[in-house]
């Protein structure tokens, strides 16, 4: 995710397409995007450069706010717990604006397997590290950093930007999905996004419940390259051709994947697809709907076939529309059942809020539905599926829906 100045100028969505219709997806939302308005209600404040908010889905009703500097704080019943839930400040690099503690996720069986997984940039070399931490129980108010078990390290030696860092567990397979940026620098100069021997510029998928071949995880047999005999192909790769999938998520209901891939100079994109793996999202041949680098449109002499974005927007003059997409979630909470299936996202610079969704015929409709402030960095879900948002001003918001 790139960090630029905030802009107060808000302009509507520039481009939407029918896009890639996910096979087997359920019927679309009751209301279309243009029929709703999205608002933000401040519920907490005083956080330091938060990057993400999430829940443990353990029934305790807690929200966990991730701070870039390396702290995780608990927010519950309208108050922030005084002691940090997890403190990784001595391990986390925070240089170049985009490094830091990037996200956490809880084991799908957290009540019986109290594991917390974190993605952060390592202080010693800037590598993206994915680690597991163990709480004494799911009810614990703190987790010790000394329980860390490093699972995976994605080298990131040349630049401080484009780290990705989103962690999510698949809602059906319960494998850990990891988003990684392309390694930074303009235009993917190292061609990592299309390089199968590199872990960056990808969505990775691993099984963290078992160990294999000296690694603290296993490669799922259904990963697209799991059966390759080439030692030059990383079997952890699930999808590729991504620039910086800063935020991606799974729909709780139909289990499809939504990816907000941060663009280069002109366009931002949202991708929506089933979690089948092996897909090429086009970077750096494509930037959203347009060709960015025609020299990157082939891999090993073969023309690339990429997934087309579901929605996108241009940056506008001086980033007046936006500069870096902040992917969100498809709403599946109980408070606004009529908004079920609508996907909400925003932009780091403009804080414009868009909503998109697909109809019963899988035709997508996208509209500007609200406006925020203060450089938003991440949406998250509560235990029951209601949506929240954090921004760099240190605020925590609850997302609301209103029928137009």
Phi, psi and omega in degrees: 000129179273147180248116178234179176295152176282151179235139179268355182275127183239129181231154184291172180297139185268319188219132169222147179229166170300326171068201183270110180278116183291120180300135175082004179293152179286171180301153185289181182295158177296320179250149175275168183302320183288352181262005182231158169239143180247130179238169179232128177246122180291124178243342180206159180205177177089008177278155182256109179044060179292145180248341188196157174220141182204179177228166180268351183054040182251006178086359182270351175074019180272148167249144181242116182260123182267126177257140184304325184290347176122010178254148168242128181243148180262130175241121182210140178052039174081007182226154176263127178300136185293320179274139177295142176290319179214135182235109181243023188298330180283350184249344191261130171277138182232022182281165173064019177071328187257350176280164177143192171279118196259324174192164171227162174210150182256147179303141181303334177250051190299328181295329180252342177230084189283067180255135175244130181250138183228146173243126180210161175270130187282136184298325186290325187215003178078003179295150174278120183248135172245119185231158175249137175238148185243121174275157178295324173203169181292342180271357183301145179270346177218158175232133183279133176296335181291349178274006185300135168233111180291127181263312188212141176234123176256107181304141182216067197276341195255329184225162178263352184257172178061061180264345187063234174107005176282134174244136175213145171266136176298134185290342181250310185276343180060024171275157179270124177258137186230123176267132179232140176282173187279003178102355174087178188083148182292131172075022181052063184297339181264000178055038182289326186298333181252008183262114184283354175267359180249145179273354187256156189078032191219170156252123179258157176219127180223158176261110185268002180268357180219168177236145182216138171052040179081358177265151178279023177203170175240157174273121176302137183295341180267003172299145188299333181247015185299327184263005179294141178267357181283132176281354181266359180250125178281119186287347178289343186294130176252310174227162183215182180075035180246144181273305177200084180285068187306320178223127170224162184206167175247141173287124181298332187271299185262357171070013176285162183253134174246130182235127170260104184259117184292133185271185184269261186257339192233325191225149173244153184221151172242131177243144181223122185202159174288155184274067181256338176084165178081012184271148175253120180266008162098337183290138008257015170297314185245140166244102188056242186271353189246159176281126179262311182222101183296337179289347180257016183270005173230151174233120181054038177083359181252135179294132181286144174241110190246159175282128180280143180299152174278322180210161178192168177208153177277163180286334185077176181293125181053040178060032182293332177271324179167176180218339183203115183290139174247099182296152184236225184221153167281127185289129178221022181279172183274346187288323181232070186300332180290345177265007183303129179096347178284132182259130184247134176215169183213191181225142183297321184278309188270338185061016171297140178250126175247156174228139176224157178194166180243145180278183179298337177265013180058034171263128185272142175231128183231141181208154169289127185235359179179179181217135176247207180200167167072035173057074178296146183234339181188136169270163173202166181250143170281178179308318186268359176103001172291156188256146177226164182216142172242153175226169186289350173285353178094016183258150174244127183240147167265135182271130180242155177237140176227137175286134178279000000 
